[in-house]
Amino acid sequence: MRLPAIFVTHGGGPLPLLGKQPFIETSLASIGSNLPIVPKSIVVITAHWETDIVSINADPSPSLLFDYSGFPPESYRYSYNARGSPELASTIADLLAEKSIPHKVASIRQW
C-alpha cells in the first residue's frame, strides 16, 4: 500500500516542543492516527540542509541536528533516537539514478 506524502511544518524551531505552539503540537501528534497502516519507514526531505546535489543520509543511527539558535537552553536538550536505514538510502539512490538525478549517499557526519 502506498501511503500519502505529508507536508509537515515544524513551526518556530523548537517552540512546539516547548509548548509554545499547541496547535502544531496537536497536529503533529495526530498524523499517525490518520494513516491507514503503520509505515515501515519514513523518508524525510528537508530544505534545512544545503548541499550541491541531492544528499541521502545512510547513517544507521543519525544524530539530531539543532539548526536553530537563540532559544532557551532546554530546547537544545532534546534527543530523538530514530533508526536510520542504509538499505532504504540505497533504494532511494537507485531510484534517483534511474532518473539520472545527481546524488550522493553518505553519513551526515561525513558532510
Buried (B, 14 or more C-beta within 10 A) or exposed (E): EEEEEEEEEBBEBBBBBBEBBEEBBEBBEEEEEEEEEEEEEEEEEEEEEEEEEBBBBBBEEBBEEEEBEEBEEEBEEEEEEEEBBBEBBEBBBEEBEEEEEEBBBBBBEEE
